């Protein structure tokens, strides 16, 4: 069923039947001076993408695809912690609204079990943080190549869920976590992510990086929200970027 923006009140919401990417729309709105909390969303994306330009499967009316503009006093070096805060907010909102427990995989994957149901892309544009969030909500099935690694909230719960109610819940949770970041600092967010994620400590992983993959066991987060991996040779390596996957 198409999204009904009339059900979302008290928000500066721009909703489209179809766009190339909600991120592009949100960046345009940010450049035009829109207020913090402005949301650009769509029933369908034709060029939705995640980190490293990877395509995000955006089935018509099945998922929740939106981007939010946040005008926060944040430096570029602090963007990773904002990404963690948005992950914590999204996972908490899904559990509260849909009754489905989520895990978080550093830095930006929302999981149900071991399968991805959502992703977050956070960028700094001038004085605005623009964050894109994509969630598989009411998909009955996924493309064959995604079946082993992805799922939807409906597939996990066995029932449909309201896109409008879930979006409202996520936006409220984002308010809570970003206010927490401003009030308590990045340490509070890092601790909340650590508690919400099974991937922060003791998980055997492979990290795909430009220079080649490394493997090891996750060993916590540093003060900036980056992931430590302890390799087989005992070296504790800090991961600044890369795709983290469970080790076979």
C-alpha positions in Angstrom: 0.0 0.0 0.0 1.4 3.5 -0.9 2.7 5.6 2.0 0.1 8.2 3.3 2.1 11.3 4.4 -1.0 12.7 6.0 -0.5 10.2 8.9 2.8 11.8 9.8 2.2 15.0 11.8 4.5 17.6 13.2 7.3 16.9 10.7 8.6 18.7 7.6 8.0 15.8 5.3 8.5 15.7 1.5 7.1 12.4 0.1 7.4 11.2 -3.5 5.9 8.4 -5.5 9.3 7.7 -7.1 12.7 9.4 -7.0 16.2 8.4 -8.0 17.4 8.5 -4.4 16.0 10.1 -1.3 19.6 11.1 -0.4 19.8 13.3 -3.5 16.5 14.9 -2.6 17.5 15.5 1.0 20.9 17.0 -0.1 18.9 19.4 -2.3 16.6 20.4 0.5 19.6 20.9 2.9 21.3 23.2 0.3 18.1 25.2 0.1 18.2 25.8 3.8 15.5 23.4 5.1 15.2 23.1 8.9 16.7 20.3 10.9 14.5 17.2 11.0 13.3 17.6 7.4 12.6 14.2 5.8 12.6 13.2 2.1 11.0 9.8 1.4 9.6 7.8 -1.5 7.4 4.8 -2.3 10.2 3.7 -4.7 13.8 4.6 -5.5 15.2 4.0 -9.0 18.8 4.6 -7.9 18.9 3.9 -4.1 22.3 3.2 -2.8 24.3 2.4 0.3 27.9 2.7 1.3 30.5 2.3 -1.5 27.8 3.0 -4.0 26.2 -0.4 -3.6 22.6 -0.6 -5.0 19.8 -0.8 -2.5 16.9 -2.9 -3.6 13.9 -0.6 -3.4 10.7 -2.5 -4.2 7.6 -0.3 -4.8 5.6 0.2 -1.6 7.3 -2.6 0.2 10.1 -0.9 2.1 10.7 2.3 3.9 13.1 4.6 2.0 13.8 8.0 3.5 16.6 10.5 4.2 16.7 13.0 7.1 18.5 16.4 7.3 20.0 17.0 10.8 21.7 20.3 11.6 24.0 19.2 14.4 27.1 20.8 15.7 29.2 18.0 14.3 32.7 17.8 12.7 33.5 15.4 9.8 35.4 13.2 12.3 32.3 12.7 14.4 30.1 11.4 11.5 30.9 7.7 12.4 29.3 8.2 15.9 26.2 9.8 14.4 25.9 6.7 12.2 26.0 4.5 15.3 23.4 6.7 16.9 21.1 6.3 14.0 21.6 2.5 14.0 20.7 2.4 17.7 17.6 4.5 17.0 16.4 2.4 14.1 16.8 -0.9 15.8 15.0 0.3 18.9 12.1 1.7 16.8 11.7 -1.6 14.9 11.5 -3.5 18.1 9.1 -1.1 19.8 6.8 -0.8 16.8 7.0 -4.2 15.2 8.0 -6.5 18.1 11.1 -7.7 16.2 14.5 -7.8 17.9 17.3 -6.4 15.8 21.1 -6.7 15.9 23.5 -4.1 14.7 26.6 -4.8 12.6 29.3 -2.1 12.5 29.1 0.4 11.1 25.6 0.7 9.5 23.8 -2.6 9.1 20.5 -3.4 10.9 20.0 -7.2 11.1 17.3 -9.6 12.0 19.3 -12.7 13.1 22.2 -12.8 10.6 20.3 -11.2 7.7 20.2 -7.6 6.8 16.9 -5.8 7.0 18.1 -2.2 7.0 21.0 0.1 6.2 22.2 3.6 7.0 24.3 6.0 4.9 25.4 9.2 6.7 27.2 12.1 4.9 28.1 15.7 5.8 27.0 18.3 3.4 28.0 21.8 4.4 26.5 22.4 7.9 24.0 19.5 7.6 24.2 15.8 8.3 22.2 14.0 5.6 21.3 10.4 6.6 19.6 7.9 4.3 17.8 5.0 5.9 16.4 2.0 4.0 14.4 -0.7 5.7 12.9 -3.9 4.2 9.5 -3.8 5.8 6.7 -5.7 4.0 8.7 -7.6 1.3 7.2 -11.0 0.9 10.4 -12.2 -0.9 13.7 -10.8 -2.1 15.8 -11.2 -5.3 17.5 -14.6 -5.4 21.0 -13.1 -4.9 19.8 -11.4 -1.7 18.0 -14.3 -0.1 21.0 -15.7 1.8 21.9 -12.4 3.3 18.8 -10.2 3.6 15.3 -10.4 5.0 12.3 -8.1 5.8 10.4 -7.4 9.0 7.3 -9.1 7.5 9.3 -12.2 6.6 10.6 -12.4 10.1 7.4 -11.6 11.9 4.8 -13.2 9.6 2.6 -10.1 9.3 2.5 -6.7 7.6 3.5 -3.5 9.4 2.5 0.2 8.9 5.2 2.2 7.1 3.8 5.4 8.6 3.8 4.1 12.2 7.3 2.8 11.8 8.6 6.0 10.3 7.1 8.1 13.1 8.7 5.8 15.7 12.1 6.0 14.0 12.0 9.8 13.8 11.1 10.0 17.5 14.0 7.6 18.3 16.4 9.7 16.2 15.4 12.8 18.2 16.2 10.9 21.4 19.6 9.6 20.3 20.8 12.8 18.7 19.7 14.8 21.8 21.6 12.2 23.9 24.7 12.7 21.8 24.5 16.5 22.2 23.8 16.2 26.0 26.1 13.3 27.0 28.7 13.1 24.3 29.9 10.4 21.9 30.8 8.0 24.7 27.2 7.5 25.6 26.3 6.6 22.0 29.3 4.2 21.6 28.2 2.5 24.8 24.6 2.1 23.6 25.8 0.7 20.3 28.1 -1.7 22.1 25.1 -3.0 24.2 22.9 -3.3 21.1 25.3 -5.1 18.9 26.6 -8.7 19.0 29.3 -7.7 16.6 31.4 -5.4 18.8 33.2 -8.1 20.8 34.1 -11.7 20.2 32.7 -12.2 16.7 34.8 -13.9 14.0 34.6 -11.6 11.0 36.0 -10.9 7.6 36.5 -7.2 6.8 36.5 -6.4 3.1 38.7 -3.4 2.4 40.2 -1.8 -0.7 43.6 -3.3 -0.1 42.3 -6.8 0.5 40.3 -8.6 3.1 41.4 -9.2 6.7 40.0 -11.7 9.2 40.0 -11.8 13.0 37.8 -11.4 16.0 36.1 -8.1 16.9 37.6 -6.5 20.0 35.6 -3.3 20.8 35.3 0.2 19.6 37.7 3.1 20.0 36.8 6.6 21.3 35.6 7.7 17.9 33.4 4.7 17.2 35.7 2.7 14.9 36.0 -1.1 15.2 39.0 -3.0 16.5 39.7 -6.5 15.1 42.3 -8.8 16.6 44.0 -10.8 13.9 45.3 -14.3 14.2 48.8 -13.0 14.7 47.6 -11.1 17.8 47.7 -7.6 16.3 44.8 -5.4 17.2 43.9 -3.5 14.0 41.6 -0.5 13.9 39.1 -0.6 11.1 38.3 2.8 9.7 36.2 1.6 6.8 35.1 -1.7 5.2 32.4 -4.2 4.9 32.2 -6.5 8.0 30.8 -10.0 7.5 30.7 -13.0 9.7 33.6 -15.4 9.1 32.7 -18.7 7.5 
